[in-house]
Amino acid sequence: MAVVEYKLHVINNQGHMVTPPWIQDGGNWQNPADKTMIGWIPAEADREYWVPDNITTVTKAELNTRMLAMHAAVPFNQGDAMLEEDRTELTNAEVTILSNNWYDAYILGK
């Protein structure tokens, strides 16, 4: 299993977009700067279908770097998203913990 970074695919001339069919559990951690998302794909031995050779795999350290860059551009918050007074900005350490916990849970759960 590999955690990967990907973009949506256009499926018609009206510009409708979908997650590529070879992505599992996609749509995580969308980066507004480059419109990429995080998902995963099964290991080559565990699948019977083609995945593009140029897909970007993401290590735990690379996910941390990606998340911290996103946080620097638009800070992540915790609390009630509907109530601005209840939201507090995460620290870099909290973003790193969030990233590590997500990655570990994803890897262990797949």
MIMAR-21852 format. One record per atom (N, C-alpha, C, CB): residue number from 1; atom name; x negated, y, z negated. Coordinates in steps of 0.1 Angstrom, whole numbers, plus 5000, padded with zeros to 4 digits. Atoms other than C-alpha are relative to their C-alpha. Glycine has a CB too. Layout:
<site num="NUM" atome="CA" px="X" py="Y" pz="Z"/>
...
***
This chain:
<site num="1" atome="N" px="4992" py="4988" pz="5000"/>
<site num="1" atome="CA" px="5000" py="5000" pz="5000"/>
<site num="1" atome="C" px="4991" py="5012" pz="5000"/>
<site num="1" atome="CB" px="5010" py="5000" pz="4988"/>
<site num="2" atome="N" px="5007" py="4987" pz="5000"/>
<site num="2" atome="CA" px="4988" py="5035" pz="5008"/>
<site num="2" atome="C" px="5009" py="5011" pz="4999"/>
<site num="2" atome="CB" px="4992" py="5001" pz="5014"/>
<site num="3" atome="N" px="4993" py="4987" pz="5001"/>
<site num="3" atome="CA" px="5000" py="5069" pz="4998"/>
<site num="3" atome="C" px="4996" py="5008" pz="5012"/>
<site num="3" atome="CB" px="4998" py="5007" pz="4986"/>
<site num="4" atome="N" px="5003" py="4993" pz="4987"/>
<site num="4" atome="CA" px="5002" py="5090" pz="5030"/>
<site num="4" atome="C" px="5006" py="5014" pz="5000"/>
<site num="4" atome="CB" px="5004" py="4992" pz="5012"/>
<site num="5" atome="N" px="4995" py="4986" pz="4997"/>
<site num="5" atome="CA" px="5007" py="5126" pz="5041"/>
<site num="5" atome="C" px="5006" py="4999" pz="5014"/>
<site num="5" atome="CB" px="4989" py="5011" pz="4998"/>
<site num="6" atome="N" px="4994" py="5001" pz="4987"/>
<site num="6" atome="CA" px="5030" py="5130" pz="5071"/>
<site num="6" atome="C" px="5009" py="5012" pz="5002"/>
<site num="6" atome="CB" px="5009" py="4987" pz="5002"/>
<site num="7" atome="N" px="4990" py="4990" pz="4996"/>
<site num="7" atome="CA" px="5053" py="5154" pz="5090"/>
<site num="7" atome="C" px="5013" py="4993" pz="5005"/>
<site num="7" atome="CB" px="4995" py="5010" pz="5010"/>
<site num="8" atome="N" px="4988" py="5005" pz="4994"/>
<site num="8" atome="CA" px="5089" py="5149" pz="5101"/>
<site num="8" atome="C" px="4998" py="4998" pz="5015"/>
<site num="8" atome="CB" px="5012" py="5009" pz="4997"/>
<site num="9" atome="N" px="5000" py="5002" pz="4985"/>
<site num="9" atome="CA" px="5096" py="5137" pz="5137"/>
<site num="9" atome="C" px="5013" py="5006" pz="5006"/>
<site num="9" atome="CB" px="4999" py="4985" pz="5003"/>
<site num="10" atome="N" px="4988" py="4995" pz="4993"/>
<site num="10" atome="CA" px="5119" py="5154" pz="5161"/>
<site num="10" atome="C" px="5006" py="4989" pz="5008"/>
<site num="10" atome="CB" px="4996" py="5012" pz="5010"/>
<site num="11" atome="N" px="4994" py="5012" pz="4994"/>
<site num="11" atome="CA" px="5145" py="5130" pz="5174"/>
<site num="11" atome="C" px="5009" py="5004" pz="5012"/>
<site num="11" atome="CB" px="5009" py="4993" pz="4990"/>
<site num="12" atome="N" px="4992" py="4996" pz="4989"/>
<site num="12" atome="CA" px="5164" py="5151" pz="5200"/>
<site num="12" atome="C" px="4996" py="5014" pz="5004"/>
<site num="12" atome="CB" px="5015" py="4999" pz="4997"/>
<site num="13" atome="N" px="5003" py="4987" pz="4995"/>
<site num="13" atome="CA" px="5163" py="5183" pz="5220"/>
<site num="13" atome="C" px="5006" py="5011" pz="4993"/>
<site num="13" atome="CB" px="5004" py="5001" pz="5015"/>
<site num="14" atome="N" px="4994" py="4989" pz="5009"/>
<site num="14" atome="CA" px="5183" py="5202" pz="5194"/>
<site num="14" atome="C" px="4991" py="5002" pz="4988"/>
<site num="14" atome="CB" px="5014" py="4996" pz="4995"/>
<site num="15" atome="N" px="5009" py="4998" pz="5011"/>
<site num="15" atome="CA" px="5154" py="5199" pz="5170"/>
<site num="15" atome="C" px="5003" py="4993" pz="4987"/>
<site num="15" atome="CB" px="4999" py="5014" pz="4997"/>
<site num="16" atome="N" px="4997" py="5008" pz="5013"/>
<site num="16" atome="CA" px="5169" py="5174" pz="5145"/>
<site num="16" atome="C" px="4988" py="4992" pz="4997"/>
<site num="16" atome="CB" px="5012" py="4991" pz="5002"/>
<site num="17" atome="N" px="5013" py="5007" pz="5005"/>
<site num="17" atome="CA" px="5141" py="5159" pz="5124"/>
<site num="17" atome="C" px="5004" py="4990" pz="4990"/>
<site num="17" atome="CB" px="4990" py="5010" pz="4994"/>
<site num="18" atome="N" px="4999" py="5011" pz="5010"/>
<site num="18" atome="CA" px="5138" py="5127" pz="5104"/>
<site num="18" atome="C" px="4986" py="4995" pz="4996"/>
<site num="18" atome="CB" px="5008" py="4988" pz="5007"/>
<site num="19" atome="N" px="5013" py="5007" pz="5004"/>
<site num="19" atome="CA" px="5112" py="5109" pz="5084"/>
<site num="19" atome="C" px="4997" py="4989" pz="5009"/>
<site num="19" atome="CB" px="5002" py="4995" pz="4985"/>
<site num="20" atome="N" px="5003" py="5011" pz="4991"/>
<site num="20" atome="CA" px="5093" py="5085" pz="5106"/>
<site num="20" atome="C" px="5004" py="4987" pz="4994"/>
<site num="20" atome="CB" px="4984" py="5000" pz="5002"/>
<site num="21" atome="N" px="4994" py="5012" pz="5006"/>
<site num="21" atome="CA" px="5108" py="5051" pz="5102"/>
<site num="21" atome="C" px="4990" py="4991" pz="4993"/>
<site num="21" atome="CB" px="5006" py="4992" pz="5011"/>
<site num="22" atome="N" px="5010" py="5009" pz="5007"/>
<site num="22" atome="CA" px="5075" py="5035" pz="5090"/>
<site num="22" atome="C" px="4996" py="5006" pz="4987"/>
<site num="22" atome="CB" px="4988" py="4999" pz="5009"/>
<site num="23" atome="N" px="5003" py="4994" pz="5013"/>
<site num="23" atome="CA" px="5074" py="5058" pz="5060"/>
<site num="23" atome="C" px="5010" py="4994" pz="4990"/>
<site num="23" atome="CB" px="5001" py="5016" pz="5000"/>
<site num="24" atome="N" px="4992" py="5005" pz="5011"/>
<site num="24" atome="CA" px="5087" py="5043" pz="5027"/>
<site num="24" atome="C" px="5001" py="5011" pz="4990"/>
<site num="24" atome="CB" px="4994" py="4987" pz="4994"/>
<site num="25" atome="N" px="4998" py="4990" pz="5011"/>
<site num="25" atome="CA" px="5102" py="5066" pz="5000"/>
<site num="25" atome="C" px="4993" py="5013" pz="5003"/>
<site num="25" atome="CB" px="4994" py="4994" pz="4987"/>
<site num="26" atome="N" px="5006" py="4987" pz="4996"/>
<site num="26" atome="CA" px="5092" py="5098" pz="5019"/>
<site num="26" atome="C" px="5007" py="5012" pz="4993"/>
<site num="26" atome="CB" px="5001" py="5001" pz="5014"/>
<site num="27" atome="N" px="4994" py="4987" pz="5004"/>
<site num="27" atome="CA" px="5100" py="5134" pz="5012"/>
<site num="27" atome="C" px="4994" py="5005" pz="4987"/>
<site num="27" atome="CB" px="5014" py="4999" pz="4998"/>
<site num="28" atome="N" px="5006" py="4995" pz="5013"/>
<site num="28" atome="CA" px="5078" py="5138" pz="4981"/>
<site num="28" atome="C" px="4990" py="5011" pz="5002"/>
<site num="28" atome="CB" px="4993" py="4988" pz="4993"/>
<site num="29" atome="N" px="5010" py="4990" pz="5001"/>
<site num="29" atome="CA" px="5058" py="5169" pz="4973"/>
<site num="29" atome="C" px="4998" py="5008" pz="5013"/>
<site num="29" atome="CB" px="4987" py="4995" pz="4996"/>
<site num="30" atome="N" px="5001" py="4992" pz="4988"/>
<site num="30" atome="CA" px="5066" py="5190" pz="5004"/>
<site num="30" atome="C" px="4992" py="5012" pz="4999"/>
<site num="30" atome="CB" px="5015" py="5004" pz="5005"/>
<site num="31" atome="N" px="5009" py="4988" pz="5000"/>
<site num="31" atome="CA" px="5039" py="5215" pz="5012"/>
<site num="31" atome="C" px="5005" py="5010" pz="5009"/>
<site num="31" atome="CB" px="4985" py="4996" pz="5004"/>
<site num="32" atome="N" px="4994" py="4990" pz="4991"/>
<site num="32" atome="CA" px="5055" py="5247" pz="5026"/>
<site num="32" atome="C" px="4989" py="5006" pz="5009"/>
<site num="32" atome="CB" px="5006" py="5011" pz="4992"/>
<site num="33" atome="N" px="5011" py="4994" pz="4991"/>
<site num="33" atome="CA" px="5021" py="5258" pz="5040"/>
<site num="33" atome="C" px="4999" py="4993" pz="5013"/>
<site num="33" atome="CB" px="4987" py="5001" pz="4992"/>
<site num="34" atome="N" px="5002" py="5008" pz="4988"/>
<site num="34" atome="CA" px="5018" py="5230" pz="5065"/>
<site num="34" atome="C" px="5011" py="4990" pz="5003"/>
<site num="34" atome="CB" px="4987" py="4993" pz="5000"/>
<site num="35" atome="N" px="4988" py="5008" pz="4998"/>
<site num="35" atome="CA" px="5052" py="5213" pz="5062"/>
<site num="35" atome="C" px="4997" py="4985" pz="5000"/>
<site num="35" atome="CB" px="5006" py="5003" pz="5014"/>
<site num="36" atome="N" px="5002" py="5015" pz="5002"/>
<site num="36" atome="CA" px="5037" py="5179" pz="5052"/>
<site num="36" atome="C" px="5007" py="4996" pz="4988"/>
<site num="36" atome="CB" px="4984" py="4998" pz="5000"/>
<site num="37" atome="N" px="4994" py="5007" pz="5012"/>
<site num="37" atome="CA" px="5052" py="5155" pz="5027"/>
<site num="37" atome="C" px="4992" py="4988" pz="4997"/>
<site num="37" atome="CB" px="5015" py="4996" pz="5003"/>
<site num="38" atome="N" px="5007" py="5012" pz="5005"/>
<site num="38" atome="CA" px="5040" py="5125" pz="5008"/>
<site num="38" atome="C" px="5010" py="4989" pz="4999"/>
<site num="38" atome="CB" px="4994" py="5002" pz="4986"/>
<site num="39" atome="N" px="4992" py="5012" pz="5001"/>
<site num="39" atome="CA" px="5053" py="5090" pz="5011"/>
<site num="39" atome="C" px="4990" py="4988" pz="4999"/>
<site num="39" atome="CB" px="5009" py="4998" pz="5013"/>
<site num="40" atome="N" px="5009" py="5011" pz="5001"/>
<site num="40" atome="CA" px="5038" py="5055" pz="5013"/>
<site num="40" atome="C" px="5003" py="4990" pz="5012"/>
<site num="40" atome="CB" px="5000" py="4993" pz="4987"/>
<site num="41" atome="N" px="4998" py="5010" pz="4990"/>
<site num="41" atome="CA" px="5033" py="5027" pz="5038"/>
<site num="41" atome="C" px="4994" py="4987" pz="4994"/>
<site num="41" atome="CB" px="4993" py="5003" pz="5014"/>
<site num="42" atome="N" px="5006" py="5013" pz="5004"/>
<site num="42" atome="CA" px="5028" py="4990" pz="5031"/>
<site num="42" atome="C" px="4987" py="4997" pz="5006"/>
<site num="42" atome="CB" px="5010" py="4988" pz="5003"/>
<site num="43" atome="N" px="5012" py="5004" pz="4994"/>
<site num="43" atome="CA" px="4994" py="4975" pz="5037"/>
<site num="43" atome="C" px="5002" py="4993" pz="5013"/>
<site num="43" atome="CB" px="4991" py="4991" pz="4990"/>
<site num="44" atome="N" px="4999" py="5006" pz="4986"/>
<site num="44" atome="CA" px="4987" py="4962" pz="5072"/>
<site num="44" atome="C" px="5005" py="4985" pz="4998"/>
<site num="44" atome="CB" px="4986" py="5000" pz="5007"/>
<site num="45" atome="N" px="4996" py="5014" pz="5002"/>
<site num="45" atome="CA" px="4990" py="4926" pz="5059"/>
<site num="45" atome="C" px="5014" py="4998" pz="4995"/>
<site num="45" atome="CB" px="4990" py="4993" pz="4990"/>
<site num="46" atome="N" px="4986" py="5001" pz="5006"/>
<site num="46" atome="CA" px="5024" py="4933" pz="5043"/>
<site num="46" atome="C" px="5011" py="5005" pz="5010"/>
<site num="46" atome="CB" px="5000" py="5007" pz="4987"/>
<site num="47" atome="N" px="4990" py="4995" pz="4991"/>
<site num="47" atome="CA" px="5041" py="4947" pz="5074"/>
<site num="47" atome="C" px="4999" py="4994" pz="5014"/>
<site num="47" atome="CB" px="4999" py="5015" pz="5001"/>
<site num="48" atome="N" px="5000" py="5006" pz="4986"/>
<site num="48" atome="CA" px="5051" py="4935" pz="5109"/>
<site num="48" atome="C" px="5003" py="5011" pz="5010"/>
<site num="48" atome="CB" px="5011" py="4990" pz="5000"/>
<site num="49" atome="N" px="4998" py="4989" pz="4991"/>
<site num="49" atome="CA" px="5053" py="4969" pz="5125"/>
<site num="49" atome="C" px="4988" py="5009" pz="5001"/>
<site num="49" atome="CB" px="5013" py="5008" pz="4996"/>
<site num="50" atome="N" px="5011" py="4990" pz="4997"/>
<site num="50" atome="CA" px="5030" py="4996" pz="5139"/>
<site num="50" atome="C" px="5002" py="5012" pz="4993"/>
<site num="50" atome="CB" px="5000" py="5003" pz="5015"/>
<site num="51" atome="N" px="5001" py="4987" pz="5006"/>
<site num="51" atome="CA" px="5019" py="5026" pz="5121"/>
<site num="51" atome="C" px="4989" py="5008" pz="5007"/>
<site num="51" atome="CB" px="4997" py="4999" pz="4984"/>
<site num="52" atome="N" px="5011" py="4992" pz="4992"/>
<site num="52" atome="CA" px="4999" py="5054" pz="5139"/>
<site num="52" atome="C" px="4987" py="4999" pz="4993"/>
<site num="52" atome="CB" px="5004" py="5014" pz="5002"/>
<site num="53" atome="N" px="5013" py="5001" pz="5005"/>
<site num="53" atome="CA" px="4962" py="5051" pz="5134"/>
<site num="53" atome="C" px="4995" py="5013" pz="4993"/>
<site num="53" atome="CB" px="4990" py="4995" pz="5010"/>
<site num="54" atome="N" px="5005" py="4987" pz="5005"/>
<site num="54" atome="CA" px="4958" py="5088" pz="5126"/>
<site num="54" atome="C" px="5008" py="5005" pz="4988"/>
<site num="54" atome="CB" px="5001" py="5010" pz="5011"/>
<site num="55" atome="N" px="4993" py="4996" pz="5012"/>
<site num="55" atome="CA" px="4981" py="5088" pz="5096"/>
<site num="55" atome="C" px="4990" py="5003" pz="4989"/>
<site num="55" atome="CB" px="5010" py="4989" pz="4995"/>
<site num="56" atome="N" px="5009" py="4996" pz="5010"/>
<site num="56" atome="CA" px="4964" py="5106" pz="5067"/>
<site num="56" atome="C" px="5003" py="4993" pz="4987"/>
<site num="56" atome="CB" px="5000" py="5015" pz="4998"/>
<site num="57" atome="N" px="4998" py="5006" pz="5013"/>
<site num="57" atome="CA" px="4960" py="5084" pz="5036"/>
<site num="57" atome="C" px="4995" py="5010" pz="4989"/>
<site num="57" atome="CB" px="4992" py="4987" pz="4999"/>
<site num="58" atome="N" px="5003" py="4990" pz="5010"/>
<site num="58" atome="CA" px="4958" py="5103" pz="5003"/>
<site num="58" atome="C" px="4995" py="4992" pz="4987"/>
<site num="58" atome="CB" px="5012" py="5009" pz="4997"/>
<site num="59" atome="N" px="5004" py="5006" pz="5012"/>
<site num="59" atome="CA" px="4937" py="5092" pz="4973"/>
<site num="59" atome="C" px="5006" py="5008" pz="4988"/>
<site num="59" atome="CB" px="4984" py="5000" pz="4999"/>
<site num="60" atome="N" px="4995" py="4993" pz="5012"/>
<site num="60" atome="CA" px="4946" py="5102" pz="4937"/>
<site num="60" atome="C" px="4993" py="5013" pz="4999"/>
<site num="60" atome="CB" px="4997" py="4991" pz="4988"/>
<site num="61" atome="N" px="5007" py="4987" pz="5000"/>
<site num="61" atome="CA" px="4919" py="5129" pz="4938"/>
<site num="61" atome="C" px="5005" py="5010" pz="5010"/>
<site num="61" atome="CB" px="4985" py="4998" pz="5001"/>
<site num="62" atome="N" px="4995" py="4991" pz="4989"/>
<site num="62" atome="CA" px="4932" py="5142" pz="4971"/>
<site num="62" atome="C" px="5014" py="5005" pz="4997"/>
<site num="62" atome="CB" px="4999" py="4993" pz="5014"/>
<site num="63" atome="N" px="4987" py="4996" pz="5004"/>
<site num="63" atome="CA" px="4967" py="5143" pz="4958"/>
<site num="63" atome="C" px="4999" py="5011" pz="4990"/>
<site num="63" atome="CB" px="5009" py="4989" pz="4995"/>
<site num="64" atome="N" px="5002" py="4990" pz="5010"/>
<site num="64" atome="CA" px="4955" py="5163" pz="4928"/>
<site num="64" atome="C" px="4996" py="5013" pz="5007"/>
<site num="64" atome="CB" px="4989" py="4996" pz="4990"/>
<site num="65" atome="N" px="5005" py="4988" pz="4993"/>
<site num="65" atome="CA" px="4937" py="5188" pz="4951"/>
<site num="65" atome="C" px="5011" py="5006" pz="5008"/>
<site num="65" atome="CB" px="4989" py="4996" pz="5010"/>
<site num="66" atome="N" px="4988" py="4995" pz="4993"/>
<site num="66" atome="CA" px="4968" py="5191" pz="4973"/>
<site num="66" atome="C" px="5010" py="5007" pz="4991"/>
<site num="66" atome="CB" px="5007" py="4988" pz="5008"/>
<site num="67" atome="N" px="4990" py="4994" pz="5009"/>
<site num="67" atome="CA" px="4991" py="5197" pz="4944"/>
<site num="67" atome="C" px="4995" py="5013" pz="4993"/>
<site num="67" atome="CB" px="5003" py="4990" pz="4989"/>
<site num="68" atome="N" px="5005" py="4987" pz="5006"/>
<site num="68" atome="CA" px="4968" py="5223" pz="4928"/>
<site num="68" atome="C" px="5000" py="5011" pz="5010"/>
<site num="68" atome="CB" px="4986" py="4997" pz="4995"/>
<site num="69" atome="N" px="4999" py="4989" pz="4990"/>
<site num="69" atome="CA" px="4966" py="5242" pz="4961"/>
<site num="69" atome="C" px="5014" py="5005" pz="5002"/>
<site num="69" atome="CB" px="4994" py="4994" pz="5014"/>
<site num="70" atome="N" px="4986" py="4996" pz="4999"/>
<site num="70" atome="CA" px="5004" py="5242" pz="4964"/>
<site num="70" atome="C" px="5003" py="5008" pz="4988"/>
<site num="70" atome="CB" px="5009" py="4987" pz="5001"/>
<site num="71" atome="N" px="4997" py="4993" pz="5012"/>
<site num="71" atome="CA" px="5006" py="5253" pz="4928"/>
<site num="71" atome="C" px="4994" py="5014" pz="5000"/>
<site num="71" atome="CB" px="4995" py="4992" pz="4988"/>
<site num="72" atome="N" px="5007" py="4987" pz="4999"/>
<site num="72" atome="CA" px="4981" py="5282" pz="4935"/>
<site num="72" atome="C" px="5008" py="5009" pz="5009"/>
<site num="72" atome="CB" px="4986" py="4998" pz="5005"/>
<site num="73" atome="N" px="4992" py="4992" pz="4990"/>
<site num="73" atome="CA" px="5003" py="5294" pz="4964"/>
<site num="73" atome="C" px="5014" py="5003" pz="4994"/>
<site num="73" atome="CB" px="5002" py="4992" pz="5013"/>
<site num="74" atome="N" px="4987" py="4998" pz="5006"/>
<site num="74" atome="CA" px="5037" py="5289" pz="4947"/>
<site num="74" atome="C" px="5000" py="4992" pz="4987"/>
<site num="74" atome="CB" px="5012" py="4996" pz="5010"/>
<site num="75" atome="N" px="5001" py="5007" pz="5013"/>
<site num="75" atome="CA" px="5035" py="5280" pz="4910"/>
<site num="75" atome="C" px="5012" py="4990" pz="4998"/>
<site num="75" atome="CB" px="4999" py="5009" pz="4989"/>
<site num="76" atome="N" px="4990" py="5009" pz="5004"/>
<site num="76" atome="CA" px="5053" py="5249" pz="4899"/>
<site num="76" atome="C" px="5005" py="5004" pz="4986"/>
<site num="76" atome="CB" px="4994" py="4985" pz="4999"/>
<site num="77" atome="N" px="4993" py="4997" pz="5012"/>
<site num="77" atome="CA" px="5078" py="5254" pz="4871"/>
<site num="77" atome="C" px="5006" py="4988" pz="4993"/>
<site num="77" atome="CB" px="5011" py="5011" pz="5002"/>
<site num="78" atome="N" px="4992" py="5010" pz="5007"/>
<site num="78" atome="CA" px="5094" py="5233" pz="4844"/>
<site num="78" atome="C" px="5011" py="5007" pz="4993"/>
<site num="78" atome="CB" px="4991" py="4993" pz="4989"/>
<site num="79" atome="N" px="4988" py="4994" pz="5006"/>
<site num="79" atome="CA" px="5127" py="5238" pz="4828"/>
<site num="79" atome="C" px="5012" py="5000" pz="5009"/>
<site num="79" atome="CB" px="4998" py="5014" pz="4995"/>
<site num="80" atome="N" px="4987" py="5000" pz="4992"/>
<site num="80" atome="CA" px="5162" py="5245" pz="4842"/>
<site num="80" atome="C" px="4998" py="5009" pz="5012"/>
<site num="80" atome="CB" px="5011" py="5005" pz="4991"/>
<site num="81" atome="N" px="5002" py="4992" pz="4988"/>
<site num="81" atome="CA" px="5158" py="5256" pz="4878"/>
<site num="81" atome="C" px="5011" py="5010" pz="5002"/>
<site num="81" atome="CB" px="4999" py="4990" pz="5012"/>
<site num="82" atome="N" px="4988" py="4991" pz="4998"/>
<site num="82" atome="CA" px="5192" py="5273" pz="4876"/>
<site num="82" atome="C" px="4999" py="5012" pz="4992"/>
<site num="82" atome="CB" px="5013" py="4993" pz="4998"/>
<site num="83" atome="N" px="5001" py="4989" pz="5010"/>
<site num="83" atome="CA" px="5183" py="5295" pz="4847"/>
<site num="83" atome="C" px="4985" py="5005" pz="5000"/>
<site num="83" atome="CB" px="5004" py="4996" pz="4986"/>
<site num="84" atome="N" px="5014" py="4995" pz="4999"/>
<site num="84" atome="CA" px="5152" py="5317" pz="4854"/>
<site num="84" atome="C" px="4994" py="5002" pz="4987"/>
<site num="84" atome="CB" px="5000" py="5013" pz="5008"/>
<site num="85" atome="N" px="5006" py="4998" pz="5014"/>
<site num="85" atome="CA" px="5147" py="5325" pz="4817"/>
<site num="85" atome="C" px="4996" py="4987" pz="4994"/>
<site num="85" atome="CB" px="5010" py="5007" pz="4992"/>
<site num="86" atome="N" px="5004" py="5013" pz="5005"/>
<site num="86" atome="CA" px="5144" py="5288" pz="4810"/>
<site num="86" atome="C" px="4988" py="4993" pz="5007"/>
<site num="86" atome="CB" px="5012" py="4990" pz="5000"/>
<site num="87" atome="N" px="5011" py="5006" pz="4992"/>
<site num="87" atome="CA" px="5116" py="5282" pz="4836"/>
<site num="87" atome="C" px="4987" py="5005" pz="4994"/>
<site num="87" atome="CB" px="5002" py="5003" pz="5015"/>
<site num="88" atome="N" px="5013" py="4995" pz="5003"/>
<site num="88" atome="CA" px="5080" py="5283" pz="4826"/>
<site num="88" atome="C" px="4990" py="4994" pz="5010"/>
<site num="88" atome="CB" px="4996" py="4995" pz="4985"/>
<site num="89" atome="N" px="5010" py="5005" pz="4991"/>
<site num="89" atome="CA" px="5050" py="5280" pz="4849"/>
<site num="89" atome="C" px="4991" py="4989" pz="4994"/>
<site num="89" atome="CB" px="4992" py="5012" pz="5005"/>
<site num="90" atome="N" px="5009" py="5010" pz="5004"/>
<site num="90" atome="CA" px="5030" py="5249" pz="4847"/>
<site num="90" atome="C" px="4985" py="5005" pz="5000"/>
<site num="90" atome="CB" px="5001" py="4987" pz="5008"/>
<site num="91" atome="N" px="5014" py="4997" pz="5000"/>
<site num="91" atome="CA" px="4993" py="5251" pz="4839"/>
<site num="91" atome="C" px="4993" py="4991" pz="5011"/>
<site num="91" atome="CB" px="4993" py="4999" pz="4986"/>
<site num="92" atome="N" px="5007" py="5010" pz="4991"/>
<site num="92" atome="CA" px="4967" py="5235" pz="4863"/>
<site num="92" atome="C" px="4998" py="4987" pz="4993"/>
<site num="92" atome="CB" px="4986" py="5006" pz="5003"/>
<site num="93" atome="N" px="5001" py="5013" pz="5006"/>
<site num="93" atome="CA" px="4962" py="5208" pz="4837"/>
<site num="93" atome="C" px="5013" py="4992" pz="5000"/>
<site num="93" atome="CB" px="4995" py="5002" pz="4985"/>
<site num="94" atome="N" px="4987" py="5006" pz="4999"/>
<site num="94" atome="CA" px="4999" py="5201" pz="4836"/>
<site num="94" atome="C" px="5003" py="4995" pz="5014"/>
<site num="94" atome="CB" px="5011" py="5009" pz="4995"/>
<site num="95" atome="N" px="4998" py="5005" pz="4986"/>
<site num="95" atome="CA" px="5000" py="5199" pz="4874"/>
<site num="95" atome="C" px="4992" py="4988" pz="5003"/>
<site num="95" atome="CB" px="4996" py="5012" pz="5010"/>
<site num="96" atome="N" px="5008" py="5011" pz="4998"/>
<site num="96" atome="CA" px="4971" py="5175" pz="4874"/>
<site num="96" atome="C" px="5006" py="4987" pz="4993"/>
<site num="96" atome="CB" px="4986" py="5003" pz="4994"/>
<site num="97" atome="N" px="4993" py="5011" pz="5007"/>
<site num="97" atome="CA" px="4989" py="5153" pz="4848"/>
<site num="97" atome="C" px="5012" py="4995" pz="5008"/>
<site num="97" atome="CB" px="5004" py="5004" pz="4985"/>
<site num="98" atome="N" px="4988" py="5004" pz="4991"/>
<site num="98" atome="CA" px="5021" py="5154" pz="4869"/>
<site num="98" atome="C" px="4995" py="4992" pz="5012"/>
<site num="98" atome="CB" px="5007" py="5013" pz="5004"/>
<site num="99" atome="N" px="5005" py="5007" pz="4988"/>
<site num="99" atome="CA" px="5001" py="5144" pz="4900"/>
<site num="99" atome="C" px="4995" py="4986" pz="4997"/>
<site num="99" atome="CB" px="4989" py="5009" pz="5006"/>
<site num="100" atome="N" px="5006" py="5013" pz="5004"/>
<site num="100" atome="CA" px="4982" py="5116" pz="4882"/>
<site num="100" atome="C" px="5011" py="4990" pz="4996"/>
<site num="100" atome="CB" px="4990" py="5002" pz="4989"/>
<site num="101" atome="N" px="4990" py="5009" pz="5004"/>
<site num="101" atome="CA" px="5013" py="5102" pz="4866"/>
<site num="101" atome="C" px="5009" py="4996" pz="5011"/>
<site num="101" atome="CB" px="5009" py="5008" pz="4990"/>
<site num="102" atome="N" px="4992" py="5004" pz="4989"/>
<site num="102" atome="CA" px="5033" py="5103" pz="4898"/>
<site num="102" atome="C" px="4992" py="4990" pz="5009"/>
<site num="102" atome="CB" px="5003" py="5012" pz="5009"/>
<site num="103" atome="N" px="5008" py="5009" pz="4991"/>
<site num="103" atome="CA" px="5005" py="5086" pz="4918"/>
<site num="103" atome="C" px="4999" py="4986" pz="4993"/>
<site num="103" atome="CB" px="4986" py="5006" pz="5002"/>
<site num="104" atome="N" px="5002" py="5013" pz="5007"/>
<site num="104" atome="CA" px="4999" py="5059" pz="4891"/>
<site num="104" atome="C" px="5014" py="4993" pz="5000"/>
<site num="104" atome="CB" px="4996" py="5003" pz="4985"/>
<site num="105" atome="N" px="4987" py="5006" pz="5000"/>
<site num="105" atome="CA" px="5037" py="5052" pz="4889"/>
<site num="105" atome="C" px="5003" py="4994" pz="5014"/>
<site num="105" atome="CB" px="5011" py="5010" pz="4995"/>
<site num="106" atome="N" px="4998" py="5004" pz="4987"/>
<site num="106" atome="CA" px="5039" py="5050" pz="4926"/>
<site num="106" atome="C" px="4992" py="4987" pz="5004"/>
<site num="106" atome="CB" px="4997" py="5011" pz="5010"/>
<site num="107" atome="N" px="5008" py="5011" pz="4996"/>
<site num="107" atome="CA" px="5010" py="5027" pz="4931"/>
<site num="107" atome="C" px="5004" py="4987" pz="4992"/>
<site num="107" atome="CB" px="4985" py="5003" pz="4997"/>
<site num="108" atome="N" px="4996" py="5012" pz="5008"/>
<site num="108" atome="CA" px="5020" py="5004" pz="4902"/>
<site num="108" atome="C" px="5014" py="4995" pz="5003"/>
<site num="108" atome="CB" px="5000" py="5004" pz="4985"/>
<site num="109" atome="N" px="4987" py="5004" pz="4997"/>
<site num="109" atome="CA" px="5056" py="5003" pz="4913"/>
<site num="109" atome="C" px="5002" py="4994" pz="5014"/>
<site num="109" atome="CB" px="5009" py="5012" pz="4999"/>
<site num="110" atome="N" px="4999" py="5005" pz="4986"/>
<site num="110" atome="CA" px="5049" py="4993" pz="4949"/>
<site num="110" atome="C" px="4993" py="4987" pz="5002"/>
<site num="110" atome="CB" px="4995" py="5010" pz="5010"/>
***
